[in-house]
């Protein structure tokens, strides 16, 4: 099983599995909605022929900059600085109507985690930022300095699934009251505060998991509006897939995977509204996808790339815009 390693030691998760899922046509047009450091894009390009085309999107300007040399040397490839929820406008600007496949590799990338200046990681001290695009929106620190205790608790509980969200929020507000605008200048300061709260309340520490993990995840998801981006991006993706085109999405935690799973279930008709008498799909319901399945990393990949441990790849195929009655009946 091949694995592709790029800049900063980044190893693309479920690389061959996602390429297989896309069922790449040599003359096809594909979108990598999360370029990162280009592992998946490079593999897609290998499967394309001379007339094939690949468009990549990333909201992180550092990722876009890393892709520029490939764009200059590879005529089949374009990189665009944008969020993947904006893929429709990106495609319109490039004169592309439909796609043969779309890949989304969700969450934070290894280069983002490994660079302390980006503020994503609690393992090395750096400014508490967490924005994937530092030029837009509030940083994590800016938000923590103005958010209410209830708002902080809600974000940490909802996006981090942290059971100690309320005492953590209380400690954040207390720290802010003590030192004012000087609070939370670094990731280390916040990580130590959260760890102190969690350790005081845990009956038994979680082995191998830093106490700040859930809080940092929550702030990152909130600051970057990752779940809202995912919901909008999935809808935009399916709308631009041609019949037979594939959607492949790699997620890394339960909140992401739940959205992808529920979206595919709805678009395949499995959880769509039904006629209360006949049990068939309700009038006006469109069945746009066929589920291909779910893929998990094998033991070898998890051992060689610990980031793959929680990864889930879900794959679906676009149906024709107006499926016949037989298709609708089969999803009952």
C-alpha positions as CSV (number, residue, x, y, z in Angstrom):
1,X,0.0,0.0,0.0
2,X,1.5,3.3,-1.1
3,X,1.8,6.3,1.2
4,X,2.8,9.8,0.0
5,X,4.9,12.0,2.2
6,X,5.3,15.7,1.4
7,X,6.5,18.9,2.9
8,X,7.1,19.0,6.7
9,X,6.8,15.2,6.8
10,X,3.1,15.3,6.0
11,X,1.7,12.0,5.1
12,X,-1.7,12.0,3.3
13,X,-4.2,9.9,5.1
14,X,-6.1,7.1,3.3
15,X,-4.2,8.1,0.1
16,X,-4.7,5.1,-2.1
17,X,-8.1,4.4,-0.7
18,X,-9.4,7.8,-1.6
19,X,-7.8,7.6,-5.1
20,X,-9.5,4.3,-5.7
21,X,-12.8,5.7,-4.4
22,X,-12.7,8.5,-7.0
23,X,-12.4,6.0,-9.8
24,X,-10.3,8.5,-11.8
25,X,-10.9,8.8,-15.5
26,X,-7.8,9.9,-17.5
27,X,-9.9,12.6,-19.3
28,X,-11.8,13.6,-16.2
29,X,-12.1,16.9,-14.3
30,X,-11.5,16.7,-10.5
31,X,-11.5,19.0,-7.5
32,X,-9.3,18.6,-4.4
33,X,-11.2,20.8,-2.0
34,X,-8.5,20.8,0.7
35,X,-5.0,20.9,-1.0
36,X,-3.0,21.0,2.2
37,X,0.5,20.0,1.0
38,X,-0.7,18.3,-2.1
39,X,-0.4,14.5,-1.4
40,X,-3.8,13.7,-2.7
41,X,-3.5,16.2,-5.6
42,X,-0.3,14.6,-6.7
43,X,-1.9,11.1,-6.7
44,X,-4.9,12.4,-8.7
45,X,-2.6,13.9,-11.3
46,X,-0.9,10.6,-11.7
47,X,-4.2,9.1,-12.7
48,X,-5.0,11.8,-15.2
49,X,-4.1,11.7,-18.9
50,X,-3.0,14.7,-21.0
51,X,-6.5,16.1,-21.3
52,X,-7.5,15.6,-17.7
53,X,-7.8,18.5,-15.3
54,X,-7.4,19.1,-11.6
55,X,-8.5,22.2,-9.6
56,X,-7.4,22.5,-6.0
57,X,-8.8,24.8,-3.3
58,X,-7.4,25.8,0.1
59,X,-8.3,28.6,2.5
60,X,-4.8,28.6,4.0
61,X,-2.5,31.0,2.1
62,X,0.6,29.0,3.1
63,X,-0.9,25.9,1.4
64,X,-1.7,27.9,-1.7
65,X,1.8,29.3,-1.8
66,X,3.2,25.7,-1.5
67,X,1.1,24.7,-4.5
68,X,2.3,27.5,-6.8
69,X,5.4,25.6,-8.1
70,X,3.2,22.7,-9.1
71,X,0.8,25.1,-10.9
72,X,3.7,26.6,-12.8
73,X,5.1,23.2,-13.9
74,X,1.8,21.3,-14.5
75,X,-0.6,22.6,-17.1
76,X,-3.4,20.4,-16.0
77,X,-3.4,21.9,-12.5
78,X,-4.8,25.1,-10.9
79,X,-4.8,26.2,-7.3
80,X,-7.3,28.7,-5.9
81,X,-7.3,30.5,-2.6
82,X,-10.8,29.9,-1.3
83,X,-12.9,27.9,1.1
84,X,-14.3,24.7,-0.3
85,X,-17.9,26.0,0.3
86,X,-17.1,28.5,-2.4
87,X,-16.4,25.8,-5.0
88,X,-19.3,26.8,-7.2
89,X,-17.9,30.3,-7.8
90,X,-14.4,28.9,-8.2
91,X,-15.6,26.6,-11.0
92,X,-17.7,29.3,-12.6
93,X,-14.6,31.6,-12.8
94,X,-12.7,28.7,-14.4
95,X,-15.5,27.9,-16.9
96,X,-16.1,24.4,-15.5
97,X,-19.7,23.2,-15.3
98,X,-19.4,19.7,-13.8
99,X,-16.8,17.5,-12.2
100,X,-16.0,13.8,-12.3
101,X,-14.9,13.7,-8.7
102,X,-14.4,15.8,-5.6
103,X,-12.2,15.0,-2.6
104,X,-12.4,16.7,0.8
105,X,-9.8,15.9,3.5
106,X,-11.3,17.7,6.5
107,X,-9.8,19.2,9.6
108,X,-6.4,20.7,10.3
109,X,-3.3,19.6,8.3
110,X,0.0,18.4,9.8
111,X,1.9,21.5,8.6
112,X,-0.6,23.7,10.5
113,X,-0.3,21.6,13.6
114,X,3.5,21.5,13.4
115,X,4.0,25.3,13.1
116,X,3.7,26.9,16.5
117,X,3.2,30.3,15.0
118,X,-0.2,29.1,13.7
119,X,-1.5,28.6,17.2
120,X,-3.3,25.3,16.6
121,X,-1.3,23.0,18.9
122,X,-1.0,22.9,22.6
123,X,2.2,20.9,22.4
124,X,4.5,23.8,21.5
125,X,4.0,27.4,22.7
126,X,2.9,29.9,20.1
127,X,0.4,32.8,19.6
128,X,-3.2,31.6,20.2
129,X,-4.6,32.1,16.7
130,X,-6.0,29.0,15.1
131,X,-7.3,30.6,11.9
132,X,-6.7,28.6,8.8
133,X,-6.7,32.0,6.9
134,X,-5.0,34.5,9.3
135,X,-6.3,37.4,7.2
136,X,-10.0,36.8,8.0
137,X,-12.1,36.5,11.1
138,X,-11.2,36.6,14.8
139,X,-8.4,34.6,16.3
140,X,-9.1,32.2,19.1
141,X,-7.5,34.7,21.6
142,X,-9.5,37.6,20.3
143,X,-12.7,35.7,20.8
144,X,-11.8,34.4,24.2
145,X,-11.2,38.0,25.3
146,X,-14.8,39.1,24.5
147,X,-17.0,36.0,24.7
148,X,-19.2,35.5,27.7
149,X,-18.8,32.6,30.1
150,X,-22.0,30.9,28.6
151,X,-20.7,31.4,25.1
152,X,-17.4,29.8,25.9
153,X,-19.0,26.9,27.7
154,X,-21.4,26.3,24.8
155,X,-18.6,26.2,22.2
156,X,-16.3,23.9,24.3
157,X,-19.2,21.6,25.0
158,X,-20.7,21.5,21.5
159,X,-17.6,21.4,19.3
160,X,-15.2,19.7,21.8
161,X,-17.7,17.4,23.5
162,X,-15.9,18.3,26.7
163,X,-17.8,17.4,29.8
164,X,-16.0,20.0,31.9
165,X,-16.9,22.8,29.5
166,X,-18.6,25.0,32.2
167,X,-15.7,24.9,34.7
168,X,-13.3,25.5,31.9
169,X,-15.3,28.6,30.8
170,X,-15.5,29.8,34.3
171,X,-11.7,29.5,34.7
172,X,-11.1,31.3,31.3
173,X,-13.3,34.3,32.5
174,X,-11.6,34.4,35.9
175,X,-8.2,34.5,34.2
176,X,-9.4,37.3,31.9
177,X,-10.6,39.2,34.9
178,X,-7.2,38.9,36.6
179,X,-4.9,40.0,33.8
180,X,-7.3,41.7,31.3
181,X,-6.1,42.1,27.7
182,X,-2.8,40.3,28.5
183,X,-4.6,37.0,29.0
184,X,-4.1,34.1,26.6
185,X,-1.3,35.5,24.5
186,X,0.0,31.9,24.0
187,X,-1.3,28.4,23.4
188,X,0.6,27.2,26.4
189,X,-1.1,29.6,28.8
190,X,-4.6,28.3,27.7
191,X,-3.4,24.7,27.6
192,X,-2.1,24.9,31.2
193,X,-5.3,26.5,32.5
194,X,-7.5,23.9,30.8
195,X,-5.3,21.0,32.0
196,X,-5.5,22.3,35.6
197,X,-9.4,22.4,35.4
198,X,-9.7,18.9,33.8
199,X,-7.2,17.2,36.1
200,X,-8.9,18.5,39.2
201,X,-12.2,17.0,38.1
202,X,-11.1,13.8,36.4
203,X,-11.5,10.7,38.6
204,X,-9.1,8.9,36.3
205,X,-6.9,10.6,33.6
206,X,-7.3,9.6,30.0
207,X,-4.1,7.7,29.0
208,X,-2.4,9.2,25.9
209,X,-4.7,12.2,25.6
210,X,-3.8,15.7,26.7
211,X,-6.5,17.3,28.8
212,X,-6.5,20.4,26.5
213,X,-7.3,18.3,23.4
214,X,-11.1,18.8,23.3
215,X,-11.0,22.5,24.2
216,X,-8.4,23.2,21.4
217,X,-10.5,21.2,18.9
218,X,-13.6,23.2,19.9
219,X,-12.0,26.6,19.5
220,X,-10.5,25.6,16.2
221,X,-13.7,24.3,14.8
222,X,-15.6,27.4,16.0
223,X,-13.1,30.0,14.8
224,X,-12.9,28.5,11.3
225,X,-16.7,27.7,11.2
226,X,-15.6,24.2,10.0
227,X,-19.0,22.5,10.5
228,X,-20.9,25.2,8.7
229,X,-18.3,25.1,5.9
230,X,-18.7,21.3,5.6
231,X,-22.5,21.5,5.3
232,X,-22.4,24.2,2.7
233,X,-19.5,22.4,0.9
234,X,-21.3,19.1,0.6
235,X,-24.3,20.7,-0.9
236,X,-22.2,22.6,-3.4
237,X,-20.2,19.5,-4.2
238,X,-23.2,17.3,-5.1
239,X,-24.7,20.1,-7.2
240,X,-21.6,20.2,-9.4
241,X,-20.9,16.5,-9.8
242,X,-21.9,14.9,-13.1
243,X,-23.9,11.7,-13.1
244,X,-21.5,8.9,-12.2
245,X,-19.1,11.4,-10.5
246,X,-17.7,10.5,-7.1
247,X,-17.7,12.3,-3.8
248,X,-15.0,11.2,-1.3
249,X,-14.8,12.8,2.2
250,X,-12.2,12.0,4.8
251,X,-13.2,13.1,8.4
252,X,-11.3,12.9,11.6
253,X,-13.8,13.3,14.4
254,X,-17.4,12.3,15.2
255,X,-18.9,15.8,14.5
256,X,-17.6,15.9,11.0
257,X,-18.3,12.3,10.2
258,X,-21.9,12.6,11.5
259,X,-22.6,15.5,9.1
260,X,-21.2,13.5,6.2
261,X,-23.0,10.3,7.1
262,X,-26.3,12.1,7.6
263,X,-25.9,14.1,4.4
264,X,-25.3,10.9,2.3
265,X,-28.2,9.1,4.0
266,X,-30.5,12.0,3.2
267,X,-29.3,12.3,-0.4
268,X,-29.6,8.6,-1.1
269,X,-33.2,8.7,0.1
270,X,-32.6,6.5,3.1
271,X,-33.7,9.2,5.6
272,X,-35.6,11.4,3.2
273,X,-39.2,12.3,3.8
274,X,-41.8,9.7,2.8
275,X,-45.4,9.4,1.9
276,X,-47.2,8.5,5.2
277,X,-49.5,6.0,3.5
278,X,-47.5,4.3,0.7
279,X,-44.1,4.6,2.4
280,X,-42.5,5.8,-0.9
281,X,-40.4,8.9,-1.1
282,X,-42.5,12.0,-0.7
283,X,-43.4,14.2,-3.7
284,X,-40.6,16.5,-4.7
285,X,-37.8,14.5,-2.9
286,X,-34.7,14.1,-5.1
287,X,-32.4,11.1,-4.7
288,X,-29.1,12.5,-5.9
289,X,-26.5,10.0,-4.5
290,X,-25.8,6.3,-4.3
291,X,-23.7,5.3,-1.3
292,X,-20.5,3.5,-2.2
293,X,-19.4,2.8,1.4
294,X,-17.1,3.6,4.3
295,X,-13.3,2.9,4.5
296,X,-11.2,2.9,7.7
297,X,-7.4,2.9,7.9
298,X,-5.7,-0.5,8.3
299,X,-3.3,-1.3,11.1
300,X,-0.3,-0.6,9.0
301,X,-1.4,3.0,8.2
302,X,-2.3,3.7,11.8
303,X,1.2,2.5,12.9
304,X,3.0,4.5,10.3
305,X,0.8,7.6,10.6
306,X,-0.9,8.1,14.0
307,X,-3.0,10.9,12.6
308,X,-4.9,8.3,10.6
309,X,-6.2,6.6,13.7
310,X,-9.6,8.4,13.8
311,X,-10.0,8.8,10.0
312,X,-13.1,7.7,8.2
313,X,-13.5,7.9,4.4
314,X,-17.1,8.0,3.1
315,X,-17.8,7.7,-0.6
316,X,-20.9,8.3,-2.7
317,X,-21.7,8.5,-6.4
318,X,-23.9,11.1,-8.2
319,X,-27.1,9.8,-9.8
320,X,-28.9,11.4,-12.7
321,X,-30.9,14.5,-11.8
322,X,-34.2,12.8,-12.2
323,X,-33.9,9.2,-11.1
324,X,-36.5,6.8,-12.3
325,X,-39.2,5.3,-10.1
326,X,-37.2,2.1,-9.7
327,X,-34.3,4.0,-8.1
328,X,-36.7,5.7,-5.7
329,X,-38.4,2.4,-4.8
330,X,-35.1,0.7,-4.1
331,X,-34.1,3.1,-1.4
332,X,-37.3,2.3,0.6
